[in-house]
């Protein structure tokens, strides 16, 4: 689902999706908003609200995660920005942790 508003003074998008569990033969890809025990759960979220008038403001909240069991791969991305805080975290692991960041 998506809510969208665009004007001369504001850009707003609030998008979210149900959890995805895609299977093609033995291949499986799950997309969600967080990892629980290396499994993506919940629905991914993308919120951006940029406003220049009447007073400038920025709000960003992005939450996403994925896992691919066949490759023992999983990862996540979290971004938060508002008047109080900026936070960015991301990570990926492949082959059960043999390659990770």
N, C-alpha and C positions, 0 to 999 in steps of 0.2 A: 504494500500500500504506500501511497505517497501523498503528502500535502505540499503544495507549492504556491508561493506568492512572489511575484516579481513586479517591482515598480521602480520609479526613478530614485527612490530613497531606500529601498529595501530589497534584499534577496533572501528568501526563506525557502528551505527545503527540509522536510522531515520525512525520511523514507525508512521503511523497515520491511523485513521479509520474514516469512515463516522459515523455520529451519529447512535446509535442503539435504536430502539424502539421495544422491544420484548413483545408480548402479548400472554398469554396463558389463555384463559377464562377471568376471571375478573382480573387476575394478569398482571401487566405491569411493565417492567424494562426499564429505559432509561439510556443510557451511552453516555457521551459527554466529553467536555474538560473544561466546566465551568458551574456554576449554575446561572440561571437568574430567579428570583422569585421562588426559590426552585425547578426549573426544569432544568435537564441536557440538554445542547444545544451544538452545534458544535461537531467536531470530536476529540476524545482523541488523545494525542500526546505523543510520547516517543522518545527522542533524547539523545544518548550517544555517545560521541566522545572522546576516550582516545588515546593519542599518546605519545610515549616515545622518538622518534627521528624524525627529527633532533633536535627538542627542545620539551621537555615534555609539554603537555597541557591536560587540562580536560575541557569538556563542557558537562553539563547535563541539559536537559530541559524536564520535565515530567509534563503533565497537564491532569487531569482526574476528572470526576464527575459522579455521578449517582443519580437517584431518583426512588423510588418505591411508587407510590401514595397510594396503598392499605394500606401500613404501615405508611403512612405519614413520609417516611424516605428519607433522602438525605445526600450526602456527597461529599467531594472533596479532592484532593491531588495536590499540586503544589510543585515541587522541581526544584531549579535552582542552578547550580554550574558552575563557570567559574573563570578566573583569578581575577576578580573584586569583586565577591560576592558569598555568599552561602545563600540560602533562602529555608526554608522548612515551608509549612503550610498545615494543614489538619484539617478536621472537619467532624463530623457526627451528625446527628440528627434523632432520632427515635420517632415515635408516636407524631408527631407535636411539638417536643421540650421537651417532658417529660424526655427523656434521650438524652443528647447531650454532645459533647466535643469540 
